[in-house]
Amino acid sequence: MKKTSLAVAVLSLALAAAMPAQARDTKLMLPIAGAMADNDAKGRLGDSVQFFFGDQPTPKVVERLVTDSTSQKTNSFGKTPERACNWAFLSAMLQLQKRAHSVGANAVINIVSNYKNVPMSSATEYECHDGAIMSGVAFKADFVKIEK
């Protein structure tokens, strides 16, 4: 009887260990203004490309060039969720800027959060997913030339 109970206990532990672990994936809605004020984001992005989130009004669009997306992650170990998300936000913004330069755009408009290809549009907030070791931000946007 003891051997059976021990075998059942060992088997139960083995089965529990074999089950996939559920990774933490906390959805956060954070202020764009806060992310732009953190990590010298404004200084690092400069003013060569203008950015417009959600349905923010833009100057007249002269030419639509391309629609593209980016997904950036950062190590969140030892950081608050907001700090890690702001780093991922800046990485995503730098990628949008790099893409804008490569296609000759002077503005990125209609920027929407696009985590796992699920769009979320806001002029004031962005979506970040914070996990135990990684945080991620994904954006989709239109690259355009606007009147100066």
C-alpha positions in Angstrom: 0.0 0.0 0.0 2.8 2.4 0.8 4.6 1.7 -2.5 1.3 2.5 -4.4 0.9 5.8 -2.5 4.5 6.7 -3.1 4.2 5.8 -6.8 1.0 7.9 -7.1 2.7 10.9 -5.4 5.8 10.6 -7.7 3.6 10.3 -10.8 1.6 13.3 -9.7 4.7 15.4 -9.2 6.1 14.3 -12.6 2.8 15.2 -14.3 2.7 18.6 -12.6 6.3 19.4 -13.6 5.5 18.4 -17.2 2.6 20.8 -17.5 3.5 24.1 -19.3 4.2 26.9 -17.0 2.0 30.0 -17.4 4.3 32.9 -18.0 3.2 36.3 -16.6 1.9 38.6 -19.3 0.4 41.7 -17.7 -1.3 44.1 -20.1 -0.5 47.7 -19.1 -1.9 50.9 -20.5 0.6 53.7 -19.9 0.8 57.4 -20.7 2.7 58.3 -23.9 3.7 61.6 -22.3 5.3 59.7 -19.4 7.3 57.5 -21.8 8.4 60.5 -23.9 9.6 62.2 -20.7 11.6 59.1 -19.6 15.0 57.9 -20.8 15.6 61.2 -22.6 13.2 59.9 -25.3 12.6 63.4 -26.7 16.3 64.1 -27.0 17.1 60.8 -28.5 14.3 61.0 -31.1 15.1 64.6 -32.0 12.8 66.5 -34.4 13.7 65.0 -37.8 10.5 62.9 -37.8 7.2 63.9 -36.2 5.0 61.3 -34.5 1.2 61.3 -34.2 -0.6 58.7 -32.1 -4.1 57.4 -32.8 -6.4 60.0 -34.3 -4.3 63.0 -33.4 -4.7 65.7 -36.0 -1.8 66.0 -38.4 -0.6 68.6 -40.9 -1.7 68.0 -44.4 -0.3 64.7 -45.8 1.4 65.3 -49.1 2.4 61.7 -49.8 1.6 58.3 -48.2 4.6 56.0 -48.4 4.1 52.8 -46.5 2.5 51.2 -43.5 4.7 49.1 -41.3 5.0 47.7 -37.8 7.6 47.1 -35.1 7.7 44.9 -32.0 10.4 45.6 -29.4 11.2 43.9 -26.1 13.4 44.7 -23.3 14.7 42.9 -20.2 12.4 43.7 -17.3 14.5 42.0 -14.6 15.0 44.4 -11.7 12.9 47.2 -13.3 9.5 48.4 -12.4 6.9 47.5 -15.1 6.6 51.2 -16.0 10.3 51.6 -16.4 10.7 48.5 -18.5 7.7 49.4 -20.7 9.1 52.9 -21.2 12.4 51.4 -22.4 10.5 49.1 -24.8 8.4 52.1 -26.0 11.6 54.1 -26.7 13.1 51.1 -28.6 9.9 50.9 -30.7 9.9 54.7 -31.4 13.5 54.5 -32.5 12.6 51.7 -34.9 9.8 53.8 -36.3 12.1 56.7 -36.8 14.7 54.5 -38.5 12.0 53.2 -40.9 10.8 56.7 -41.6 14.3 57.8 -42.5 14.7 54.7 -44.8 11.6 55.5 -46.8 12.0 59.3 -46.9 9.1 60.1 -44.5 9.1 63.1 -42.3 6.2 61.9 -40.1 4.8 58.7 -38.7 1.0 59.0 -38.3 -1.8 56.7 -37.1 0.5 55.0 -34.6 -1.5 52.3 -32.8 -0.4 49.7 -30.3 -0.5 46.4 -32.1 0.5 43.7 -29.6 -0.1 40.2 -31.1 -1.6 42.0 -34.1 -4.5 43.3 -32.0 -4.8 47.1 -32.7 -5.5 49.5 -29.9 -5.7 53.2 -30.8 -5.2 56.0 -28.4 -3.8 59.5 -28.6 -2.7 59.4 -25.0 -1.8 55.9 -24.0 0.2 52.9 -25.3 -0.1 49.2 -24.6 2.7 47.3 -23.1 2.9 43.7 -22.0 5.1 43.1 -18.9 6.3 39.6 -18.1 8.6 38.1 -15.4 11.7 38.7 -17.5 10.7 40.6 -20.6 8.4 43.6 -21.5 7.2 44.4 -25.0 5.7 47.1 -27.1 4.4 46.7 -30.6 3.3 49.5 -32.9 1.8 49.8 -36.4 1.9 53.1 -38.2 1.7 55.0 -41.5 4.9 56.6 -42.9 4.1 59.8 -44.8 5.4 63.2 -46.0 3.6 66.1 -44.4 3.6 69.8 -45.2 6.2 71.7 -43.3 
